[in-house]
Amino acid sequence: MSNFNEQRSRYGTYSTQWDYVQDRFGEKDLLPFSISDTDFMIPDGTIAVLDEAVTKGFFGYTRWNHLDYKESIGHWFKQEFDCSIDPEWCVYSPSVIYSLSVCLQLLSQKGEKVMTFTPCYDAFFNCIGGNQRELLAFSLTNQNEEFTIDFAALAHAFETEKPAIFLLCNPHNPTGRVFTEDELSRLIALCNQYEVAIISDEIHMDVRRPGKQHLPILLFADQIEVPVVLLSSASKTFNSPGLGGSYGIFSDEGLREQFLSVLKGRDGLSSIPYPALLATMDCYRNQKKWVEELNQTVDENFAELKKILDGDPRLRFTIPEATYLGWINIENVPYSMEELQRVLVKQEKVAIMKGETYGPEGATYLRFNLGAPKEKIIDGAERLMRGIRYLDEQ
């Protein structure tokens, strides 16, 4: 098992978060809490599998369309969520955002609207706009840092705006909501009523607080009367995005074949990276215990972060239901985001994402990545507090 409390250097790995932090923050050598990968090594067992493959030395074209791969995905969904997945529904994709791009093309026309809950993952903005679709932002209702859905307003938006697709992110990035059975059923009912296709990005599904149960959209298959696809990957949970690879789960054969036609025919992506194949299969077959330890670590990190942030009553922070991403409201701190970021970057040498990256609802927020050893979390949180105190004293 990996030691989640040991700090290891990621410098020299071409890490976007560490080696290239200057790209986003304008300075080198910052302590980063930015993009959503973690500072944890993949499981020891998975490293051993990859070591064996490297020793063999064969990295030719690799097939994903076999039961070893597809059944490993089904195994994970059954084990973790009691959700039965036919292996034939599973399709390899190079990334969730690639899958989203193709599904936008298959399920809507240029100029049509794609609705999603906001604030939202910033890549959604570019993917929707880049495909010449119109983003229809529907703000989650914020009640003292508890985020809910105003279903009356949502129904009105469906009726008047007529979206072609609802893009669901569950668990939700950046607020960390895990949507309930009632919420998902009501959302599905609206999609059925207004004939709106559903794309569900569930890449954060495994990292949740105790007692919070993720409900994959396909658990509701008997309720859904519109096209639906579930997109996910092992990469967010097991910190393996650098290996490449994700998957889509298409219960409808026609839509699945259309996706494969684009994947293999138009875009020439019929071969999966061999390390991604091996890692996904091992993680989903053998690494449940590792995920339990990961979640325990993240839970403890959130407790430490909240304890530190509670030292300043102007900061509003509620531990989220899922993800390793803290969503910190700094609205009552009497400094602009630019002033605060200047002190954090130039003086405290810490990189924390501005919430406005995820839409206008995030203008007074910081998104803080807690996927790291506890010592780093404490260090980063204390730098944030020190930066605020510095501004107070000016």
N, C-alpha and C positions, 0 to 999 in steps of 0.2 A: 504493500500500500504506500501511496505517496505521503510524505510528511507535510501536512498543510500548514504547519507552523514555522517551517524553515524558509528563510528568505534566500532565494537564489538569484543571481544576476541574469537578466535577460539581454543584457547588452551584447552586441556582436552576433545577434540572431536575425538581424534586419527587421527587428520588431517595429511595427507601426507605432505602438504605444510608447516604447522606450527609445529606440534608436532614432526615430523620426518625429519625436515630440515637437521639434521646432516647426514642423510644417503647419501645425494647428496653433501653436502658442507663441511662435516667434523667438523662442529661446531654447538653447540646448540644456541638457543635464538637469531637467526638472523631474521631480517625483510625480509620476503620472497616475491619475485616476480617471482616465478619459474613455477611450473606446472600449467596447464591451467584449474584451477577452480577459482571461485571468492570468495571474502570476503562478498558477499551479501546473506542475508537470502532469502529463497524461498518466493514467494508472501504470504501475510497474508491470502488471501482466501484459498490458498493451505494448509497452516498450519492448518486452521480451519477444512478443509476436513480430514486431517490426525489426528487431535485431536479427531474428532468424531469417526474415525475408532479405535483409541487406546482406547477410552472410551468403545466402544462395546466389544473390546478384542478378536475378532476372527481373527486369522491369519493362517488359514488352506490353503490347496492347492487351488490355484486361477486360474481361466481360463481367458486367454487373447483373445481367438478366439470367439469374439462376436462383435456386431455392436457398442456398446457403446464405446469400445476402438478403433476399426478400423475407425469408422466414425469420431472420434475426430481428428485423424491424417489427414484424408481427409479434414475435416473442416479447419484445420490450413493451409494446402497447398493451398486450394482455397482462403481463406481469405487473406493470406499473399503474395502469388505468382501467383494467378489466374491460378493455376495448378490443373486440375481435376484428382483425384485419385479414382479409384474403390476401395471400402473398402476391397474387396476380395484380392487385391494385397498386403495388409499389413500383415506382419508377425512379431511377437515378437522375440526378440533376447536379450540375457543377456548383450551384449555390441557390439558396432560397430566393434571392433577388432575381436571379436568372429565371427561376420557375415563375415568380410573380410576373416578370416581364412577358413571358410567353403566354401565361394564363390571361393577362390583360388583353393580349392580342386575340386570343381565342374566344373570349367571353364578352367582348365589347367592341364597339366601332370607334374610330377616331372621332374625337369631340364629345364622346359620351362621358358621363360622370361616374367617378369612383368614390364612394363614401367610406370614411374611416373615422374612428374615434381619435380625437386630438386632445393633448399633444401626442405626437407619434414619432416613431423611428424616422430619422431624417432621410434615410435612403428611400422611403416611400415617396417623398416629394419628388425626387429626381426620377424615380422609375415611372411614376404616373405621368409626370410632365413629359418625360423623354419619349413616352409612347403616345403622345398627343391625345391623352385623356385629361379630363378636368378633375382635379382633386376637390371633393366636397367634404370639407372638414366639419365634423360634428363634435363639439366640445363636451367632454365629460364634465359632469357637475361636481364642483369642488366644494365640499362642506367640511370645513376644518380639516383639510388634508385627507378626507375620505372621498374617493371618487366613485360616482354613481352615474347611471344612465337615466335621463329624463325621457321616458318612453312616449309621453304625449308629444313632446317636441320632436322626438325621433320619427314618430308616425307622420307628423305634419311634414317633416323634411322628405320622407319617402314619397308622400303624396304630391308635394309641390315640385320637388327637384328631380324626381324620376331617375335615380341612379341606375346604372346597368349592373354594377358590382358593389357588394359590401366587402371591404377588406378588413377582416378581423385580426387583431393581434392579441392572442390569449395564451399565456399571461401577457399583460399589457406592458409594453415598453414606451414611456419611461415610468409610468405611475405604479407598476407592480400589481395591478388588480388581477385577481383570479376570478373570472366571471362565473356566476352561480348557475345552477340548473335552471332556475326560474328566468334569469336574465337571458341565457342562451336560447331557451324555448321561446321567449317573447321576441327576441331578435329574429329567430328562424321564422316565426309566424308572420312577421312583417315582410321578410324577404319572400316568403311564399305568396303573400297577398299582393305584393307589388312586382312579382316576377324579377327579383334581384338575385343574381348569382352570388355565391359565397366563396371567397378565398380566405382560408384561415391559416395565418402564420403562427405556429405553435413552437417556435424554436426555444423559448424559455420554459418549456413545460416541466422540466425536471427539478428546477431550483425553486423550492417553495418553503414557506414557514410551516412549522408543525401544525397539523390539523387541516391544512389547506389542500384540497383535492382538485387536481386538474381534470377537466372534463373535455376530452377531444371532441371536435365537432362531429366526428363520425359516430360517436355514441348516440347521436340524435338522428341517425340515418333514416329511421322509419318516419320521422317528422318532416324531413326535408323534401320539398317538391321541386327544387330548382337545382341547376348545376352546382356542385360543391367540390372543392379540392382542399386537402390538408397539406401544408408545406412544413417541413421541419428538417432537422439535422442533429446528429450526435455532437456536432462541433462546438456548440455553445456550452453544453454541459461538461464535456470532457476536454475542453480547451484545445481542440484540434482543427481550427479553421485553416491553419497553414498546410494541412494535408489535402484539403480540397474535398468536395463532395457533400451532397445533401440528397433529399428525396422528396418526391410528391406522392401522395396517396390519392388515387383517382378511383372512386367506386364505379363510375360510369365508363364503360368500355369505349364508347365512341369518343369521349373527351380525352381519354387516356391515349388512344391511338392517334388523335390529332396532335397531342403533345409530343408523342414519340416521333411523329413525322417531322415536326420542327426540330426536335433535339437531334435526331440522327440524320435526317435528310437535308434540311435547310442549313443547319448549323454544324453538322459533322461532329457531334459530341457523343458518339456511341460507346466510347471506352472510358471507364472510370480509372482514376489514379489508383494504382495497386495499393499503396499505403492507406489511402482513404477507405478502400474496400475492407482491408484487414482490420483497421482500427474500428470501423463501425460494427463489424461482426463481433469482434472481441468485446467491445464496450457493452453492446446490447445483450450479449450472451453471458458475460462473466463479471461485470463491474458494478453490480447493484450496491455492494458494500462500500465501494469507493464513493458513489453518489451520496450515500447516507452520511459518510464522513465529510464530504464537501458541504452538504446542507448544514450539518452541525457547526462547521467552521464559519459559514456565512451567517448563521443565526447568531453566533457569538460576536462576530464582527459588527452586526447591526446593533446589538446590545451595547457594545463599546462606543459606537458612533453616537447613539442616542444619548448615552450618559454624558459624553463630552458636549454635544450640541445643546443639551438641556441647561448647560451652564450659562447660556445667554438666552433669556426669555424672548428676545426679539426673533430668534430663529424658530421656525415651525417645521417640525419633522415627525412623521409617523412611520414606523417600520412597515414596509410594504408587505403584501401578502405573498409575493413571489419575486423572482429575479435576484441578482446580486447588485442592483442599482438603487442607490439612495436618491430620493427626490426631495431636495432641501429648499424650503421656501425662505428667501431672504428679503421679502417685501418690506418688513419692518426695520431692516437695517438702513439707516439714512444715507446710503451712498449709492451711486450709480453702479451698474454692473461693470462699466469700464474702469471706474476708480478701484473697485474691489479686485478685478482681474489684474490690474496693473501692479497692485501690491502683492497679490498672490504669486504672480509670475516673476516680477523683478526682484522682490525682496525675500519672499518665503520660498521661492523656487519650487512651487507646486502647481500642477496642471489639473484643474477640475473643470469639466465641461459646462459651458453656459447653457442654461435651459432653453434659451431662445432658438438654439439649434433644432429643437423639436417642435417648433411652432410658436406663435405669439402667446399661447397660454403659458409657455415656459419662461417668459421674459424676466420674471423675478425668482427664478429657480437655478440651482446648481444640481447637476447630475453627477453623483459621486460613486465610482466603481469600487465595490467592496470585495471583489474577487481576488483576494491577496492575503498573505499571512497577517495576523492580528497586529503585529508590531508596526507594519506599514500603515494600516488603517489608523491606528492611534497617532502615528507621526503626522499623517496627512490631515487628520481632523484638528490636531493641535496647531498645525501651521495655518489652517483656515481661521481658527479662533484668534490666533496671534495677529493675523492680518487685519481682522476686524478691530481688535483692540488698538492696533497701531493707528488706524483711521480715527478711532474715537479720541485718541490723544492729540491729534493734529489741530 
